[in-house]
Amino acid sequence: MLLREDHDDITVIRFKARKLLDVEEIKLMFDLLYKSVDEMGRSKLILNFADVEYLSSFVLGKLMVVKRKTEAAGGRMVLCNVAPQIQVIFRGPGRMLFDLYEDEQEALRSFTSPVAS
């Protein structure tokens, strides 16, 4: 379901499912993400979607919760390796709802570059 790797104070979460459609499975995955932020203090997150081809809109709401949690803890959440058909879901009125990066290395660099918020 999820693979986690820590790079100092940055946590990379890799979704290991082709489809994120089952509501119960999504709840379990995101409960783990919430715990990473709330209980483990991991507020700098990279969510890697390299293996994901499809997801339900239910995931969008869960991602918004994770984003709010990381920001409230003084960190941020970014996404990488997001397929074009999924990026469409992440587009709000005139902008992307999340910071998207081409690959994991670029996402990691975004946390150390001077322009990172």
PDB file as gemmi writes it, atoms N, CA and C in Angstrom:
CRYST1    1.000    1.000    1.000  90.00  90.00  90.00 P 1                      
ATOM      1  N   MET A   1       0.820  -1.201   0.000  1.00  0.00           N  
ATOM      2  CA  MET A   1       0.000   0.000   0.000  1.00  0.00           C  
ATOM      3  C   MET A   1       0.858   1.257   0.000  1.00  0.00           C  
ATOM      4  N   LEU A   2       1.652   1.442   1.075  1.00  0.00           N  
ATOM      5  CA  LEU A   2       2.513   2.620   1.197  1.00  0.00           C  
ATOM      6  C   LEU A   2       3.924   2.182   1.571  1.00  0.00           C  
ATOM      7  N   LEU A   3       4.899   2.860   1.008  1.00  0.00           N  
ATOM      8  CA  LEU A   3       6.288   2.706   1.430  1.00  0.00           C  
ATOM      9  C   LEU A   3       6.759   4.054   1.943  1.00  0.00           C  
ATOM     10  N   ARG A   4       7.458   4.028   3.056  1.00  0.00           N  
ATOM     11  CA  ARG A   4       7.926   5.271   3.662  1.00  0.00           C  
ATOM     12  C   ARG A   4       9.451   5.269   3.722  1.00  0.00           C  
ATOM     13  N   GLU A   5      10.033   6.420   3.401  1.00  0.00           N  
ATOM     14  CA  GLU A   5      11.480   6.587   3.485  1.00  0.00           C  
ATOM     15  C   GLU A   5      11.757   7.988   4.004  1.00  0.00           C  
ATOM     16  N   ASP A   6      12.577   8.074   5.042  1.00  0.00           N  
ATOM     17  CA  ASP A   6      12.925   9.373   5.614  1.00  0.00           C  
ATOM     18  C   ASP A   6      14.273   9.847   5.088  1.00  0.00           C  
ATOM     19  N   HIS A   7      14.328  11.124   4.724  1.00  0.00           N  
ATOM     20  CA  HIS A   7      15.558  11.808   4.313  1.00  0.00           C  
ATOM     21  C   HIS A   7      15.715  12.969   5.287  1.00  0.00           C  
ATOM     22  N   ASP A   8      16.453  12.744   6.363  1.00  0.00           N  
ATOM     23  CA  ASP A   8      16.555  13.723   7.437  1.00  0.00           C  
ATOM     24  C   ASP A   8      15.143  14.075   7.923  1.00  0.00           C  
ATOM     25  N   ASP A   9      14.728  15.333   7.790  1.00  0.00           N  
ATOM     26  CA  ASP A   9      13.410  15.718   8.297  1.00  0.00           C  
ATOM     27  C   ASP A   9      12.308  15.668   7.218  1.00  0.00           C  
ATOM     28  N   ILE A  10      12.630  15.122   6.053  1.00  0.00           N  
ATOM     29  CA  ILE A  10      11.668  14.998   4.958  1.00  0.00           C  
ATOM     30  C   ILE A  10      11.264  13.529   4.821  1.00  0.00           C  
ATOM     31  N   THR A  11       9.974  13.284   4.739  1.00  0.00           N  
ATOM     32  CA  THR A  11       9.460  11.921   4.577  1.00  0.00           C  
ATOM     33  C   THR A  11       8.885  11.751   3.179  1.00  0.00           C  
ATOM     34  N   VAL A  12       9.342  10.701   2.505  1.00  0.00           N  
ATOM     35  CA  VAL A  12       8.813  10.351   1.188  1.00  0.00           C  
ATOM     36  C   VAL A  12       7.865   9.168   1.380  1.00  0.00           C  
ATOM     37  N   ILE A  13       6.653   9.328   0.882  1.00  0.00           N  
ATOM     38  CA  ILE A  13       5.655   8.265   0.916  1.00  0.00           C  
ATOM     39  C   ILE A  13       5.384   7.857  -0.527  1.00  0.00           C  
ATOM     40  N   ARG A  14       5.571   6.568  -0.814  1.00  0.00           N  
ATOM     41  CA  ARG A  14       5.301   6.054  -2.156  1.00  0.00           C  
ATOM     42  C   ARG A  14       4.034   5.206  -2.106  1.00  0.00           C  
ATOM     43  N   PHE A  15       3.073   5.566  -2.927  1.00  0.00           N  
ATOM     44  CA  PHE A  15       1.851   4.783  -3.051  1.00  0.00           C  
ATOM     45  C   PHE A  15       2.170   3.585  -3.945  1.00  0.00           C  
ATOM     46  N   LYS A  16       1.947   2.383  -3.436  1.00  0.00           N  
ATOM     47  CA  LYS A  16       2.285   1.172  -4.173  1.00  0.00           C  
ATOM     48  C   LYS A  16       1.026   0.462  -4.670  1.00  0.00           C  
ATOM     49  N   ALA A  17       0.168   1.227  -5.285  1.00  0.00           N  
ATOM     50  CA  ALA A  17      -1.055   0.671  -5.858  1.00  0.00           C  
ATOM     51  C   ALA A  17      -1.302   1.353  -7.196  1.00  0.00           C  
ATOM     52  N   ARG A  18      -1.747   0.595  -8.165  1.00  0.00           N  
ATOM     53  CA  ARG A  18      -2.040   1.166  -9.473  1.00  0.00           C  
ATOM     54  C   ARG A  18      -3.318   1.997  -9.428  1.00  0.00           C  
ATOM     55  N   LYS A  19      -4.276   1.533  -8.616  1.00  0.00           N  
ATOM     56  CA  LYS A  19      -5.562   2.217  -8.513  1.00  0.00           C  
ATOM     57  C   LYS A  19      -5.848   2.526  -7.052  1.00  0.00           C  
ATOM     58  N   LEU A  20      -6.194   3.772  -6.773  1.00  0.00           N  
ATOM     59  CA  LEU A  20      -6.626   4.174  -5.434  1.00  0.00           C  
ATOM     60  C   LEU A  20      -8.121   4.458  -5.524  1.00  0.00           C  
ATOM     61  N   LEU A  21      -8.900   3.392  -5.426  1.00  0.00           N  
ATOM     62  CA  LEU A  21     -10.342   3.522  -5.631  1.00  0.00           C  
ATOM     63  C   LEU A  21     -11.168   3.022  -4.447  1.00  0.00           C  
ATOM     64  N   ASP A  22     -10.651   2.051  -3.710  1.00  0.00           N  
ATOM     65  CA  ASP A  22     -11.400   1.456  -2.611  1.00  0.00           C  
ATOM     66  C   ASP A  22     -11.397   2.387  -1.394  1.00  0.00           C  
ATOM     67  N   VAL A  23     -12.577   2.804  -0.963  1.00  0.00           N  
ATOM     68  CA  VAL A  23     -12.721   3.787   0.115  1.00  0.00           C  
ATOM     69  C   VAL A  23     -12.068   3.302   1.404  1.00  0.00           C  
ATOM     70  N   GLU A  24     -12.275   2.055   1.770  1.00  0.00           N  
ATOM     71  CA  GLU A  24     -11.703   1.539   3.025  1.00  0.00           C  
ATOM     72  C   GLU A  24     -10.180   1.491   2.962  1.00  0.00           C  
ATOM     73  N   GLU A  25      -9.639   1.084   1.834  1.00  0.00           N  
ATOM     74  CA  GLU A  25      -8.187   1.049   1.657  1.00  0.00           C  
ATOM     75  C   GLU A  25      -7.603   2.464   1.710  1.00  0.00           C  
ATOM     76  N   ILE A  26      -8.288   3.407   1.098  1.00  0.00           N  
ATOM     77  CA  ILE A  26      -7.841   4.803   1.105  1.00  0.00           C  
ATOM     78  C   ILE A  26      -7.856   5.339   2.541  1.00  0.00           C  
ATOM     79  N   LYS A  27      -8.908   5.039   3.297  1.00  0.00           N  
ATOM     80  CA  LYS A  27      -8.976   5.489   4.691  1.00  0.00           C  
ATOM     81  C   LYS A  27      -7.801   4.953   5.494  1.00  0.00           C  
ATOM     82  N   LEU A  28      -7.465   3.670   5.318  1.00  0.00           N  
ATOM     83  CA  LEU A  28      -6.335   3.071   6.034  1.00  0.00           C  
ATOM     84  C   LEU A  28      -5.018   3.767   5.672  1.00  0.00           C  
ATOM     85  N   MET A  29      -4.809   3.991   4.378  1.00  0.00           N  
ATOM     86  CA  MET A  29      -3.574   4.644   3.940  1.00  0.00           C  
ATOM     87  C   MET A  29      -3.448   6.046   4.531  1.00  0.00           C  
ATOM     88  N   PHE A  30      -4.532   6.788   4.469  1.00  0.00           N  
ATOM     89  CA  PHE A  30      -4.457   8.166   4.931  1.00  0.00           C  
ATOM     90  C   PHE A  30      -4.430   8.257   6.450  1.00  0.00           C  
ATOM     91  N   ASP A  31      -4.982   7.285   7.158  1.00  0.00           N  
ATOM     92  CA  ASP A  31      -4.816   7.253   8.615  1.00  0.00           C  
ATOM     93  C   ASP A  31      -3.328   7.161   8.968  1.00  0.00           C  
ATOM     94  N   LEU A  32      -2.583   6.359   8.196  1.00  0.00           N  
ATOM     95  CA  LEU A  32      -1.145   6.254   8.410  1.00  0.00           C  
ATOM     96  C   LEU A  32      -0.448   7.590   8.130  1.00  0.00           C  
ATOM     97  N   LEU A  33      -0.883   8.276   7.079  1.00  0.00           N  
ATOM     98  CA  LEU A  33      -0.308   9.588   6.762  1.00  0.00           C  
ATOM     99  C   LEU A  33      -0.609  10.596   7.872  1.00  0.00           C  
ATOM    100  N   TYR A  34      -1.846  10.599   8.366  1.00  0.00           N  
ATOM    101  CA  TYR A  34      -2.213  11.519   9.446  1.00  0.00           C  
ATOM    102  C   TYR A  34      -1.343  11.265  10.675  1.00  0.00           C  
ATOM    103  N   LYS A  35      -1.123   9.993  10.994  1.00  0.00           N  
ATOM    104  CA  LYS A  35      -0.297   9.646  12.158  1.00  0.00           C  
ATOM    105  C   LYS A  35       1.145  10.109  11.965  1.00  0.00           C  
ATOM    106  N   SER A  36       1.637  10.019  10.728  1.00  0.00           N  
ATOM    107  CA  SER A  36       3.003  10.484  10.452  1.00  0.00           C  
ATOM    108  C   SER A  36       3.159  11.948  10.836  1.00  0.00           C  
ATOM    109  N   VAL A  37       2.141  12.737  10.523  1.00  0.00           N  
ATOM    110  CA  VAL A  37       2.198  14.168  10.823  1.00  0.00           C  
ATOM    111  C   VAL A  37       1.861  14.425  12.291  1.00  0.00           C  
ATOM    112  N   ASP A  38       0.732  13.907  12.751  1.00  0.00           N  
ATOM    113  CA  ASP A  38       0.230  14.224  14.085  1.00  0.00           C  
ATOM    114  C   ASP A  38       1.043  13.604  15.213  1.00  0.00           C  
ATOM    115  N   GLU A  39       1.408  12.340  15.071  1.00  0.00           N  
ATOM    116  CA  GLU A  39       2.055  11.638  16.174  1.00  0.00           C  
ATOM    117  C   GLU A  39       3.570  11.538  16.029  1.00  0.00           C  
ATOM    118  N   MET A  40       4.053  11.501  14.793  1.00  0.00           N  
ATOM    119  CA  MET A  40       5.479  11.341  14.575  1.00  0.00           C  
ATOM    120  C   MET A  40       6.171  12.650  14.225  1.00  0.00           C  
ATOM    121  N   GLY A  41       5.392  13.711  14.046  1.00  0.00           N  
ATOM    122  CA  GLY A  41       5.974  15.016  13.764  1.00  0.00           C  
ATOM    123  C   GLY A  41       6.617  15.149  12.401  1.00  0.00           C  
ATOM    124  N   ARG A  42       6.212  14.330  11.449  1.00  0.00           N  
ATOM    125  CA  ARG A  42       6.772  14.389  10.098  1.00  0.00           C  
ATOM    126  C   ARG A  42       5.940  15.363   9.272  1.00  0.00           C  
ATOM    127  N   SER A  43       6.324  16.641   9.274  1.00  0.00           N  
ATOM    128  CA  SER A  43       5.506  17.673   8.626  1.00  0.00           C  
ATOM    129  C   SER A  43       6.021  18.089   7.246  1.00  0.00           C  
ATOM    130  N   LYS A  44       7.114  17.492   6.796  1.00  0.00           N  
ATOM    131  CA  LYS A  44       7.617  17.745   5.441  1.00  0.00           C  
ATOM    132  C   LYS A  44       7.430  16.457   4.658  1.00  0.00           C  
ATOM    133  N   LEU A  45       6.397  16.437   3.819  1.00  0.00           N  
ATOM    134  CA  LEU A  45       6.033  15.213   3.112  1.00  0.00           C  
ATOM    135  C   LEU A  45       6.141  15.351   1.602  1.00  0.00           C  
ATOM    136  N   ILE A  46       6.655  14.306   0.988  1.00  0.00           N  
ATOM    137  CA  ILE A  46       6.615  14.146  -0.460  1.00  0.00           C  
ATOM    138  C   ILE A  46       5.783  12.903  -0.719  1.00  0.00           C  
ATOM    139  N   LEU A  47       4.712  13.062  -1.464  1.00  0.00           N  
ATOM    140  CA  LEU A  47       3.879  11.928  -1.834  1.00  0.00           C  
ATOM    141  C   LEU A  47       4.175  11.570  -3.281  1.00  0.00           C  
ATOM    142  N   ASN A  48       4.728  10.376  -3.477  1.00  0.00           N  
ATOM    143  CA  ASN A  48       5.162   9.931  -4.792  1.00  0.00           C  
ATOM    144  C   ASN A  48       4.075   9.044  -5.409  1.00  0.00           C  
ATOM    145  N   PHE A  49       3.520   9.501  -6.518  1.00  0.00           N  
ATOM    146  CA  PHE A  49       2.426   8.818  -7.202  1.00  0.00           C  
ATOM    147  C   PHE A  49       2.898   8.041  -8.437  1.00  0.00           C  
ATOM    148  N   ALA A  50       4.175   7.671  -8.492  1.00  0.00           N  
ATOM    149  CA  ALA A  50       4.734   7.035  -9.693  1.00  0.00           C  
ATOM    150  C   ALA A  50       3.972   5.790 -10.133  1.00  0.00           C  
ATOM    151  N   ASP A  51       3.476   4.991  -9.194  1.00  0.00           N  
ATOM    152  CA  ASP A  51       2.794   3.743  -9.542  1.00  0.00           C  
ATOM    153  C   ASP A  51       1.293   3.901  -9.740  1.00  0.00           C  
ATOM    154  N   VAL A  52       0.760   5.085  -9.469  1.00  0.00           N  
ATOM    155  CA  VAL A  52      -0.688   5.293  -9.483  1.00  0.00           C  
ATOM    156  C   VAL A  52      -1.152   5.751 -10.871  1.00  0.00           C  
ATOM    157  N   GLU A  53      -2.119   5.019 -11.402  1.00  0.00           N  
ATOM    158  CA  GLU A  53      -2.695   5.374 -12.696  1.00  0.00           C  
ATOM    159  C   GLU A  53      -4.087   5.971 -12.562  1.00  0.00           C  
ATOM    160  N   TYR A  54      -4.810   5.555 -11.519  1.00  0.00           N  
ATOM    161  CA  TYR A  54      -6.180   6.024 -11.304  1.00  0.00           C  
ATOM    162  C   TYR A  54      -6.395   6.277  -9.821  1.00  0.00           C  
ATOM    163  N   LEU A  55      -7.226   7.273  -9.519  1.00  0.00           N  
ATOM    164  CA  LEU A  55      -7.631   7.470  -8.138  1.00  0.00           C  
ATOM    165  C   LEU A  55      -9.026   8.063  -8.093  1.00  0.00           C  
ATOM    166  N   SER A  56      -9.690   7.824  -6.970  1.00  0.00           N  
ATOM    167  CA  SER A  56     -11.039   8.355  -6.820  1.00  0.00           C  
ATOM    168  C   SER A  56     -10.947   9.789  -6.305  1.00  0.00           C  
ATOM    169  N   SER A  57     -12.013  10.530  -6.487  1.00  0.00           N  
ATOM    170  CA  SER A  57     -12.040  11.909  -5.994  1.00  0.00           C  
ATOM    171  C   SER A  57     -11.994  11.941  -4.467  1.00  0.00           C  
ATOM    172  N   PHE A  58     -12.301  10.831  -3.823  1.00  0.00           N  
ATOM    173  CA  PHE A  58     -12.210  10.716  -2.364  1.00  0.00           C  
ATOM    174  C   PHE A  58     -10.786  11.024  -1.891  1.00  0.00           C  
ATOM    175  N   VAL A  59      -9.798  10.637  -2.700  1.00  0.00           N  
ATOM    176  CA  VAL A  59      -8.387  10.887  -2.367  1.00  0.00           C  
ATOM    177  C   VAL A  59      -8.112  12.382  -2.291  1.00  0.00           C  
ATOM    178  N   LEU A  60      -8.747  13.157  -3.151  1.00  0.00           N  
ATOM    179  CA  LEU A  60      -8.536  14.609  -3.163  1.00  0.00           C  
ATOM    180  C   LEU A  60      -8.837  15.219  -1.798  1.00  0.00           C  
ATOM    181  N   GLY A  61      -9.963  14.870  -1.215  1.00  0.00           N  
ATOM    182  CA  GLY A  61     -10.317  15.382   0.110  1.00  0.00           C  
ATOM    183  C   GLY A  61      -9.316  14.964   1.159  1.00  0.00           C  
ATOM    184  N   LYS A  62      -8.856  13.725   1.094  1.00  0.00           N  
ATOM    185  CA  LYS A  62      -7.867  13.226   2.055  1.00  0.00           C  
ATOM    186  C   LYS A  62      -6.543  13.973   1.903  1.00  0.00           C  
ATOM    187  N   LEU A  63      -6.153  14.255   0.663  1.00  0.00           N  
ATOM    188  CA  LEU A  63      -4.914  15.011   0.432  1.00  0.00           C  
ATOM    189  C   LEU A  63      -5.016  16.431   0.994  1.00  0.00           C  
ATOM    190  N   MET A  64      -6.189  17.035   0.872  1.00  0.00           N  
ATOM    191  CA  MET A  64      -6.372  18.386   1.424  1.00  0.00           C  
ATOM    192  C   MET A  64      -6.196  18.376   2.946  1.00  0.00           C  
ATOM    193  N   VAL A  65      -6.669  17.326   3.606  1.00  0.00           N  
ATOM    194  CA  VAL A  65      -6.501  17.206   5.060  1.00  0.00           C  
ATOM    195  C   VAL A  65      -5.015  17.088   5.407  1.00  0.00           C  
ATOM    196  N   VAL A  66      -4.283  16.246   4.681  1.00  0.00           N  
ATOM    197  CA  VAL A  66      -2.850  16.091   4.934  1.00  0.00           C  
ATOM    198  C   VAL A  66      -2.132  17.416   4.716  1.00  0.00           C  
ATOM    199  N   LYS A  67      -2.491  18.110   3.651  1.00  0.00           N  
ATOM    200  CA  LYS A  67      -1.865  19.412   3.364  1.00  0.00           C  
ATOM    201  C   LYS A  67      -2.093  20.383   4.519  1.00  0.00           C  
ATOM    202  N   ARG A  68      -3.322  20.472   5.015  1.00  0.00           N  
ATOM    203  CA  ARG A  68      -3.620  21.365   6.152  1.00  0.00           C  
ATOM    204  C   ARG A  68      -2.847  20.960   7.402  1.00  0.00           C  
ATOM    205  N   LYS A  69      -2.753  19.665   7.648  1.00  0.00           N  
ATOM    206  CA  LYS A  69      -2.032  19.180   8.828  1.00  0.00           C  
ATOM    207  C   LYS A  69      -0.545  19.545   8.757  1.00  0.00           C  
ATOM    208  N   THR A  70       0.064  19.336   7.578  1.00  0.00           N  
ATOM    209  CA  THR A  70       1.491  19.652   7.459  1.00  0.00           C  
ATOM    210  C   THR A  70       1.726  21.146   7.613  1.00  0.00           C  
ATOM    211  N   GLU A  71       0.873  21.952   7.012  1.00  0.00           N  
ATOM    212  CA  GLU A  71       1.035  23.408   7.112  1.00  0.00           C  
ATOM    213  C   GLU A  71       0.818  23.885   8.554  1.00  0.00           C  
ATOM    214  N   ALA A  72      -0.151  23.307   9.259  1.00  0.00           N  
ATOM    215  CA  ALA A  72      -0.393  23.683  10.656  1.00  0.00           C  
ATOM    216  C   ALA A  72       0.798  23.317  11.532  1.00  0.00           C  
ATOM    217  N   ALA A  73       1.555  22.298  11.127  1.00  0.00           N  
ATOM    218  CA  ALA A  73       2.736  21.868  11.883  1.00  0.00           C  
ATOM    219  C   ALA A  73       4.002  22.589  11.423  1.00  0.00           C  
ATOM    220  N   GLY A  74       3.850  23.575  10.531  1.00  0.00           N  
ATOM    221  CA  GLY A  74       4.998  24.346  10.068  1.00  0.00           C  
ATOM    222  C   GLY A  74       5.754  23.714   8.914  1.00  0.00           C  
ATOM    223  N   GLY A  75       5.158  22.736   8.264  1.00  0.00           N  
ATOM    224  CA  GLY A  75       5.810  22.070   7.137  1.00  0.00           C  
ATOM    225  C   GLY A  75       5.033  22.275   5.862  1.00  0.00           C  
ATOM    226  N   ARG A  76       5.192  21.337   4.939  1.00  0.00           N  
ATOM    227  CA  ARG A  76       4.426  21.368   3.704  1.00  0.00           C  
ATOM    228  C   ARG A  76       4.401  19.993   3.070  1.00  0.00           C  
ATOM    229  N   MET A  77       3.466  19.805   2.167  1.00  0.00           N  
ATOM    230  CA  MET A  77       3.310  18.561   1.443  1.00  0.00           C  
ATOM    231  C   MET A  77       3.402  18.864  -0.043  1.00  0.00           C  
ATOM    232  N   VAL A  78       4.170  18.058  -0.755  1.00  0.00           N  
ATOM    233  CA  VAL A  78       4.266  18.189  -2.203  1.00  0.00           C  
ATOM    234  C   VAL A  78       4.033  16.819  -2.827  1.00  0.00           C  
ATOM    235  N   LEU A  79       3.680  16.828  -4.100  1.00  0.00           N  
ATOM    236  CA  LEU A  79       3.430  15.594  -4.828  1.00  0.00           C  
ATOM    237  C   LEU A  79       4.419  15.487  -5.981  1.00  0.00           C  
ATOM    238  N   CYS A  80       4.761  14.259  -6.339  1.00  0.00           N  
ATOM    239  CA  CYS A  80       5.633  14.072  -7.501  1.00  0.00           C  
ATOM    240  C   CYS A  80       5.195  12.848  -8.293  1.00  0.00           C  
ATOM    241  N   ASN A  81       5.704  12.788  -9.525  1.00  0.00           N  
ATOM    242  CA  ASN A  81       5.412  11.678 -10.437  1.00  0.00           C  
ATOM    243  C   ASN A  81       3.913  11.465 -10.623  1.00  0.00           C  
ATOM    244  N   VAL A  82       3.189  12.544 -10.785  1.00  0.00           N  
ATOM    245  CA  VAL A  82       1.736  12.465 -10.934  1.00  0.00           C  
ATOM    246  C   VAL A  82       1.393  12.372 -12.426  1.00  0.00           C  
ATOM    247  N   ALA A  83       0.680  11.323 -12.786  1.00  0.00           N  
ATOM    248  CA  ALA A  83       0.289  11.110 -14.180  1.00  0.00           C  
ATOM    249  C   ALA A  83      -0.609  12.247 -14.662  1.00  0.00           C  
ATOM    250  N   PRO A  84      -0.509  12.609 -15.941  1.00  0.00           N  
ATOM    251  CA  PRO A  84      -1.322  13.716 -16.475  1.00  0.00           C  
ATOM    252  C   PRO A  84      -2.817  13.555 -16.224  1.00  0.00           C  
ATOM    253  N   GLN A  85      -3.339  12.337 -16.339  1.00  0.00           N  
ATOM    254  CA  GLN A  85      -4.768  12.133 -16.125  1.00  0.00           C  
ATOM    255  C   GLN A  85      -5.170  12.365 -14.668  1.00  0.00           C  
ATOM    256  N   ILE A  86      -4.220  12.285 -13.759  1.00  0.00           N  
ATOM    257  CA  ILE A  86      -4.501  12.565 -12.343  1.00  0.00           C  
ATOM    258  C   ILE A  86      -4.309  14.056 -12.050  1.00  0.00           C  
ATOM    259  N   GLN A  87      -3.353  14.683 -12.713  1.00  0.00           N  
ATOM    260  CA  GLN A  87      -3.126  16.115 -12.503  1.00  0.00           C  
ATOM    261  C   GLN A  87      -4.385  16.925 -12.748  1.00  0.00           C  
ATOM    262  N   VAL A  88      -5.200  16.489 -13.667  1.00  0.00           N  
ATOM    263  CA  VAL A  88      -6.456  17.182 -13.989  1.00  0.00           C  
ATOM    264  C   VAL A  88      -7.331  17.302 -12.742  1.00  0.00           C  
ATOM    265  N   ILE A  89      -7.363  16.269 -11.924  1.00  0.00           N  
ATOM    266  CA  ILE A  89      -8.171  16.266 -10.697  1.00  0.00           C  
ATOM    267  C   ILE A  89      -7.650  17.293  -9.694  1.00  0.00           C  
ATOM    268  N   PHE A  90      -6.341  17.547  -9.720  1.00  0.00           N  
ATOM    269  CA  PHE A  90      -5.708  18.440  -8.748  1.00  0.00           C  
ATOM    270  C   PHE A  90      -5.770  19.908  -9.150  1.00  0.00           C  
ATOM    271  N   ARG A  91      -6.456  20.218 -10.225  1.00  0.00           N  
ATOM    272  CA  ARG A  91      -6.526  21.594 -10.704  1.00  0.00           C  
ATOM    273  C   ARG A  91      -7.756  22.273 -10.106  1.00  0.00           C  
ATOM    274  N   GLY A  92      -7.507  23.371  -9.390  1.00  0.00           N  
ATOM    275  CA  GLY A  92      -8.596  24.181  -8.856  1.00  0.00           C  
ATOM    276  C   GLY A  92      -8.889  25.307  -9.825  1.00  0.00           C  
ATOM    277  N   PRO A  93      -9.708  26.257  -9.426  1.00  0.00           N  
ATOM    278  CA  PRO A  93     -10.014  27.393 -10.313  1.00  0.00           C  
ATOM    279  C   PRO A  93      -8.746  28.196 -10.635  1.00  0.00           C  
ATOM    280  N   GLY A  94      -8.215  27.988 -11.823  1.00  0.00           N  
ATOM    281  CA  GLY A  94      -7.071  28.764 -12.288  1.00  0.00           C  
ATOM    282  C   GLY A  94      -5.721  28.385 -11.701  1.00  0.00           C  
ATOM    283  N   ARG A  95      -5.652  27.322 -10.894  1.00  0.00           N  
ATOM    284  CA  ARG A  95      -4.354  26.952 -10.310  1.00  0.00           C  
ATOM    285  C   ARG A  95      -4.381  25.497  -9.860  1.00  0.00           C  
ATOM    286  N   MET A  96      -3.198  24.988  -9.568  1.00  0.00           N  
ATOM    287  CA  MET A  96      -3.078  23.639  -9.014  1.00  0.00           C  
ATOM    288  C   MET A  96      -3.324  23.716  -7.509  1.00  0.00           C  
ATOM    289  N   LEU A  97      -3.965  22.728  -6.959  1.00  0.00           N  
ATOM    290  CA  LEU A  97      -4.249  22.701  -5.522  1.00  0.00           C  
ATOM    291  C   LEU A  97      -3.027  22.291  -4.707  1.00  0.00           C  
ATOM    292  N   PHE A  98      -2.074  21.636  -5.368  1.00  0.00           N  
ATOM    293  CA  PHE A  98      -0.879  21.133  -4.687  1.00  0.00           C  
ATOM    294  C   PHE A  98       0.356  21.493  -5.494  1.00  0.00           C  
ATOM    295  N   ASP A  99       1.493  21.541  -4.809  1.00  0.00           N  
ATOM    296  CA  ASP A  99       2.766  21.716  -5.506  1.00  0.00           C  
ATOM    297  C   ASP A  99       3.130  20.375  -6.135  1.00  0.00           C  
ATOM    298  N   LEU A 100       3.290  20.376  -7.451  1.00  0.00           N  
ATOM    299  CA  LEU A 100       3.619  19.153  -8.178  1.00  0.00           C  
ATOM    300  C   LEU A 100       5.040  19.246  -8.722  1.00  0.00           C  
ATOM    301  N   TYR A 101       5.773  18.131  -8.611  1.00  0.00           N  
ATOM    302  CA  TYR A 101       7.129  18.060  -9.133  1.00  0.00           C  
ATOM    303  C   TYR A 101       7.253  16.859 -10.052  1.00  0.00           C  
ATOM    304  N   GLU A 102       8.122  17.017 -11.038  1.00  0.00           N  
ATOM    305  CA  GLU A 102       8.315  15.998 -12.065  1.00  0.00           C  
ATOM    306  C   GLU A 102       8.757  14.660 -11.461  1.00  0.00           C  
ATOM    307  N   ASP A 103       9.712  14.709 -10.530  1.00  0.00           N  
ATOM    308  CA  ASP A 103      10.213  13.473  -9.932  1.00  0.00           C  
ATOM    309  C   ASP A 103      10.584  13.699  -8.469  1.00  0.00           C  
ATOM    310  N   GLU A 104      10.965  12.625  -7.816  1.00  0.00           N  
ATOM    311  CA  GLU A 104      11.251  12.674  -6.380  1.00  0.00           C  
ATOM    312  C   GLU A 104      12.454  13.563  -6.057  1.00  0.00           C  
ATOM    313  N   GLN A 105      13.484  13.516  -6.880  1.00  0.00           N  
ATOM    314  CA  GLN A 105      14.670  14.333  -6.621  1.00  0.00           C  
ATOM    315  C   GLN A 105      14.343  15.827  -6.678  1.00  0.00           C  
ATOM    316  N   GLU A 106      13.557  16.214  -7.657  1.00  0.00           N  
ATOM    317  CA  GLU A 106      13.140  17.613  -7.777  1.00  0.00           C  
ATOM    318  C   GLU A 106      12.302  18.013  -6.553  1.00  0.00           C  
ATOM    319  N   ALA A 107      11.436  17.118  -6.099  1.00  0.00           N  
ATOM    320  CA  ALA A 107      10.611  17.395  -4.920  1.00  0.00           C  
ATOM    321  C   ALA A 107      11.493  17.548  -3.674  1.00  0.00           C  
ATOM    322  N   LEU A 108      12.487  16.685  -3.530  1.00  0.00           N  
ATOM    323  CA  LEU A 108      13.411  16.799  -2.388  1.00  0.00           C  
ATOM    324  C   LEU A 108      14.152  18.140  -2.423  1.00  0.00           C  
ATOM    325  N   ARG A 109      14.619  18.519  -3.613  1.00  0.00           N  
ATOM    326  CA  ARG A 109      15.345  19.797  -3.741  1.00  0.00           C  
ATOM    327  C   ARG A 109      14.452  20.982  -3.376  1.00  0.00           C  
ATOM    328  N   SER A 110      13.151  20.857  -3.612  1.00  0.00           N  
ATOM    329  CA  SER A 110      12.253  21.977  -3.331  1.00  0.00           C  
ATOM    330  C   SER A 110      12.222  22.336  -1.849  1.00  0.00           C  
ATOM    331  N   PHE A 111      12.569  21.397  -0.992  1.00  0.00           N  
ATOM    332  CA  PHE A 111      12.586  21.673   0.436  1.00  0.00           C  
ATOM    333  C   PHE A 111      13.857  22.379   0.876  1.00  0.00           C  
ATOM    334  N   THR A 112      14.903  22.318   0.060  1.00  0.00           N  
ATOM    335  CA  THR A 112      16.162  22.953   0.440  1.00  0.00           C  
ATOM    336  C   THR A 112      16.463  24.202  -0.374  1.00  0.00           C  
ATOM    337  N   SER A 113      15.693  24.432  -1.439  1.00  0.00           N  
ATOM    338  CA  SER A 113      15.952  25.630  -2.251  1.00  0.00           C  
ATOM    339  C   SER A 113      15.438  26.866  -1.520  1.00  0.00           C  
ATOM    340  N   PRO A 114      16.051  28.029  -1.752  1.00  0.00           N  
ATOM    341  CA  PRO A 114      15.662  29.249  -1.061  1.00  0.00           C  
ATOM    342  C   PRO A 114      14.231  29.703  -1.364  1.00  0.00           C  
ATOM    343  N   VAL A 115      13.642  29.228  -2.475  1.00  0.00           N  
ATOM    344  CA  VAL A 115      12.281  29.671  -2.812  1.00  0.00           C  
ATOM    345  C   VAL A 115      11.211  28.804  -2.163  1.00  0.00           C  
ATOM    346  N   ALA A 116      11.605  27.697  -1.501  1.00  0.00           N  
ATOM    347  CA  ALA A 116      10.610  26.840  -0.846  1.00  0.00           C  
ATOM    348  C   ALA A 116       9.948  27.576   0.289  1.00  0.00           C  
ATOM    349  N   SER A 117       8.635  27.402   0.388  1.00  0.00           N  
ATOM    350  CA  SER A 117       7.900  28.096   1.447  1.00  0.00           C  
ATOM    351  C   SER A 117       7.792  27.241   2.672  1.00  0.00           C  
TER     352      SER A 117                                                      
END                                                                             
